[in-house]
Amino acid sequence: MSVPTDDAAWLDLVRSSMPPFWRLLAEGCGGWVHDEDEVFAAIVPASPRRSFFNSVLYSDPERLLGRLDSLAEAYADAGVTAWTVWVPEADTGAIEGLEAAGHRLDATPTAMAMPIGDLRAPAPDPELEIREEPGYELVSQMNEVAYGFAPGDFPVITGDPAAMRTYIGYRDGEPIGCAGAFTHGTDCELVYVAVLPEGRGRGVSARLCARALADAREQGLQTTTLQATKLGYPVYERLGYRDYGELQMWERRAG
């Protein structure tokens, strides 16, 4: 996997890392993948009301629109009541078809990426201890609190997947933030970045991400990608990430 040379290739790289990560997420949380006609759907019954986990990814919009009924049936059979399709903002055909089928725009995260060598790491904080540890239950709990999920809505990945490294930030011995780094080829996708309310405004997320990317660089990875929320966008921009457009989340929710 080479370093992209134009904006379209960078966006393709962001999107190409997403299905492998969602496969790990779905299967690691007791779910499965529905993959047909180049339309990929992660099905996670452990979180039936949260469309983020039950994500659909695709490459061809016509094939996507042709599979919507079978996707709805697969999610309904699994007891999942909310699922979402990730759509680049320029894909107006898919957007129009999804809206006509009853999907509604739920969120507009930003596709961001950069060569790992372009990282602008913040200065260390001597009061912040960062440990690499497979604390998936703790990661889930912190993400629930940080993003306002109900307890149990953020499913826990079981086992210790080789493709994902997780980092916990501690202050005075107490966990205050976390980040995950998922490897796909020579790309490091940042995931599960969260900081508890009491840790915000201190650069915790930036330092967690910088540590994960420094380790990824030592691992020989060349690029890094992510999908940024509006809250996370300025943090990633300061680290050196560049903006490659919206990835709109078009949700269908039962009832």
C-alpha positions as CSV (number, residue, x, y, z in Angstrom):
1,M,0.0,0.0,0.0
2,S,1.7,3.2,-1.2
3,V,1.3,6.8,0.1
4,P,-1.5,8.5,-1.9
5,T,-0.6,11.4,-4.2
6,D,-3.9,13.2,-4.7
7,D,-7.1,14.0,-2.7
8,A,-9.2,11.3,-4.3
9,A,-6.6,8.6,-3.5
10,W,-6.5,9.8,0.1
11,L,-10.3,9.6,0.4
12,D,-10.1,6.1,-1.1
13,L,-7.5,5.1,1.6
14,V,-9.8,6.4,4.4
15,R,-12.7,4.3,3.1
16,S,-10.6,1.2,2.4
17,S,-9.6,0.9,6.0
18,M,-13.1,1.0,7.3
19,P,-14.5,-2.4,6.3
20,P,-11.6,-4.3,7.9
21,F,-12.1,-2.4,11.1
22,W,-15.8,-2.9,11.2
23,R,-15.3,-6.6,10.6
24,L,-13.0,-6.8,13.6
25,L,-15.6,-4.8,15.6
26,A,-18.6,-6.8,14.6
27,E,-17.0,-10.3,15.0
28,G,-15.2,-9.2,18.2
29,C,-18.5,-8.2,19.7
30,G,-20.3,-11.4,18.9
31,G,-21.8,-10.1,15.6
32,W,-21.1,-10.8,12.0
33,V,-20.7,-9.3,8.5
34,H,-23.2,-9.4,5.7
35,D,-21.0,-8.9,2.6
36,E,-22.8,-9.2,-0.8
37,D,-22.3,-7.6,-4.2
38,E,-19.5,-5.4,-2.8
39,V,-21.8,-4.0,-0.2
40,F,-20.5,-4.5,3.3
41,A,-22.6,-4.4,6.5
42,A,-21.4,-4.9,10.0
43,I,-24.2,-6.4,12.1
44,V,-23.8,-6.0,15.9
45,P,-26.9,-7.2,17.8
46,A,-25.0,-6.4,21.1
47,S,-25.8,-2.7,20.3
48,P,-29.1,-2.8,18.5
49,R,-30.1,0.8,18.9
50,R,-26.7,2.4,18.0
51,S,-26.3,2.7,14.2
52,F,-22.6,3.5,14.4
53,F,-21.8,-0.1,15.1
54,N,-24.2,-1.3,12.5
55,S,-22.5,0.4,9.6
56,V,-22.8,-0.2,5.9
57,L,-19.9,0.5,3.5
58,Y,-19.9,0.3,-0.2
59,S,-17.9,1.1,-3.4
60,D,-20.7,1.2,-6.1
61,P,-23.8,3.4,-5.3
62,E,-26.1,1.4,-7.7
63,R,-25.2,-1.8,-6.0
64,L,-25.8,-0.2,-2.6
65,L,-29.3,1.1,-3.6
66,G,-30.1,-2.3,-5.0
67,R,-29.3,-4.0,-1.7
68,L,-31.2,-1.7,0.7
69,D,-34.2,-4.1,1.1
70,S,-32.0,-7.1,1.8
71,L,-29.9,-5.0,4.2
72,A,-33.0,-3.9,6.1
73,E,-34.2,-7.5,6.3
74,A,-30.8,-8.7,7.6
75,Y,-30.7,-6.1,10.3
76,A,-34.4,-6.7,11.3
77,D,-33.7,-10.5,11.5
78,A,-30.8,-9.7,13.9
79,G,-33.0,-7.5,16.1
80,V,-31.1,-4.4,15.1
81,T,-33.3,-1.3,15.0
82,A,-30.9,1.3,13.8
83,W,-28.2,1.1,11.0
84,T,-26.4,3.6,8.9
85,V,-24.7,4.0,5.5
86,W,-21.4,6.0,5.2
87,V,-21.6,8.1,2.1
88,P,-19.0,10.6,0.7
89,E,-20.6,14.0,0.3
90,A,-19.9,14.0,-3.5
91,D,-22.0,10.8,-4.0
92,T,-25.3,12.6,-4.6
93,G,-26.9,9.6,-6.3
94,A,-26.5,7.5,-3.2
95,I,-27.7,10.3,-1.0
96,E,-30.8,10.9,-3.0
97,G,-31.6,7.1,-3.1
98,L,-31.1,6.7,0.6
99,E,-33.3,9.7,1.4
100,A,-36.0,8.3,-0.9
101,A,-35.8,5.0,0.9
102,G,-36.4,6.5,4.3
103,H,-32.9,7.2,5.6
104,R,-32.1,10.4,7.4
105,L,-28.8,12.3,7.7
106,D,-27.6,11.6,11.2
107,A,-24.0,12.9,11.3
108,T,-21.3,14.3,9.1
109,P,-17.8,13.1,10.3
110,T,-14.8,14.2,8.3
111,A,-12.4,11.9,6.4
112,M,-8.9,12.9,7.6
113,A,-5.5,11.4,6.8
114,M,-1.8,12.1,6.5
115,P,1.6,10.5,6.1
116,I,2.7,9.3,9.6
117,G,5.9,11.2,9.1
118,D,4.0,14.5,9.1
119,L,2.9,14.1,12.7
120,R,3.2,17.2,14.8
121,A,3.3,15.7,18.3
122,P,2.5,17.9,21.2
123,A,5.0,18.4,24.1
124,P,4.8,15.6,26.7
125,D,2.8,16.1,29.8
126,P,4.7,14.7,32.8
127,E,1.4,14.3,34.7
128,L,-0.1,12.1,32.0
129,E,0.9,8.4,32.0
130,I,0.1,6.6,28.8
131,R,0.1,2.8,28.9
132,E,-0.5,0.4,26.0
133,E,-2.8,-2.3,27.3
134,P,-5.7,-4.4,26.0
135,G,-8.3,-2.8,28.3
136,Y,-11.2,-3.2,25.9
137,E,-13.9,-3.1,28.7
138,L,-12.4,0.1,30.0
139,V,-12.2,1.6,26.5
140,S,-15.9,0.8,26.0
141,Q,-16.8,2.4,29.3
142,M,-14.9,5.6,28.7
143,N,-16.4,5.9,25.2
144,E,-19.9,5.5,26.7
145,V,-19.3,8.3,29.1
146,A,-17.5,10.6,26.6
147,Y,-20.2,10.3,23.9
148,G,-23.3,10.1,26.1
149,F,-24.2,6.4,25.4
150,A,-26.3,4.5,27.9
151,P,-24.5,1.8,29.9
152,G,-24.0,-1.3,27.8
153,D,-24.6,0.5,24.4
154,F,-20.9,0.4,23.5
155,P,-20.1,-3.3,23.1
156,V,-16.8,-4.7,24.3
157,I,-14.4,-6.4,21.9
158,T,-13.4,-9.7,23.3
159,G,-9.9,-11.3,22.9
160,D,-6.8,-9.5,22.0
161,P,-6.9,-8.8,18.2
162,A,-3.4,-8.4,16.7
163,A,-4.6,-5.7,14.3
164,M,-5.6,-3.3,17.1
165,R,-3.5,-1.7,19.8
166,T,-5.2,0.3,22.6
167,Y,-3.8,3.0,24.8
168,I,-5.1,4.3,28.2
169,G,-4.1,7.7,29.6
170,Y,-3.9,8.0,33.4
171,R,-3.6,11.0,35.7
172,D,-2.9,10.4,39.4
173,G,-3.5,6.7,38.7
174,E,-7.0,7.2,37.4
175,P,-7.9,6.5,33.7
176,I,-9.1,9.6,31.9
177,G,-8.8,8.8,28.2
178,C,-8.1,6.2,25.6
179,A,-7.3,5.7,21.9
180,G,-7.1,2.7,19.6
181,A,-4.8,2.1,16.6
182,F,-6.0,-0.3,13.9
183,T,-3.5,-1.6,11.3
184,H,-4.6,-2.3,7.8
185,G,-1.8,-2.9,5.4
186,T,0.6,0.0,6.0
187,D,-2.1,2.3,7.3
188,C,-2.9,3.1,11.0
189,E,-6.5,4.0,11.5
190,L,-7.2,5.9,14.8
191,V,-10.4,4.6,16.5
192,Y,-12.1,4.8,19.9
193,V,-10.5,8.1,20.9
194,A,-12.3,9.4,24.0
195,V,-11.6,11.6,27.0
196,L,-13.7,11.7,30.2
197,P,-15.2,15.1,31.1
198,E,-12.7,15.6,34.0
199,G,-9.8,15.2,31.6
200,R,-10.8,17.5,28.8
201,G,-9.0,20.7,27.9
202,R,-5.6,19.3,28.8
203,G,-4.4,17.8,25.5
204,V,-5.0,14.2,26.6
205,S,-6.5,13.0,23.3
206,A,-3.7,14.6,21.2
207,R,-1.0,13.0,23.3
208,L,-2.7,9.6,23.2
209,C,-3.0,9.8,19.4
210,A,0.6,11.0,19.1
211,R,1.8,8.0,21.2
212,A,-0.2,5.6,19.1
213,L,1.2,7.1,15.8
214,A,4.8,7.1,17.1
215,D,4.4,3.4,17.8
216,A,2.8,2.8,14.4
217,R,5.8,4.6,12.7
218,E,8.2,2.3,14.6
219,Q,6.0,-0.6,13.4
220,G,6.8,0.5,9.8
221,L,3.4,1.9,8.9
222,Q,3.3,4.8,6.4
223,T,-0.1,6.5,6.6
224,T,-2.8,7.2,9.1
225,T,-6.5,7.7,8.6
226,L,-9.6,8.5,10.7
227,Q,-13.2,9.8,10.7
228,A,-13.3,12.9,12.8
229,T,-16.3,14.2,14.8
230,K,-16.7,18.0,15.0
231,L,-15.2,17.9,18.5
232,G,-12.2,15.9,17.4
233,Y,-11.5,17.8,14.2
234,P,-9.3,20.6,15.6
235,V,-7.3,18.1,17.6
236,Y,-6.5,16.1,14.6
237,E,-5.8,19.1,12.5
238,R,-3.2,20.3,15.0
239,L,-1.6,16.9,14.8
240,G,-1.1,17.3,11.0
241,Y,-4.2,15.5,9.6
242,R,-5.7,17.0,6.4
243,D,-9.4,17.2,5.5
244,Y,-10.7,15.0,2.6
245,G,-14.4,15.8,2.9
246,E,-17.5,14.7,4.7
247,L,-18.5,11.0,5.1
248,Q,-22.2,11.5,5.7
249,M,-24.0,8.9,7.9
250,W,-27.4,8.2,6.5
251,E,-29.4,6.3,9.2
252,R,-32.5,4.1,9.0
253,R,-34.2,3.6,12.4
254,A,-37.2,1.3,13.0
255,G,-40.3,3.2,13.9
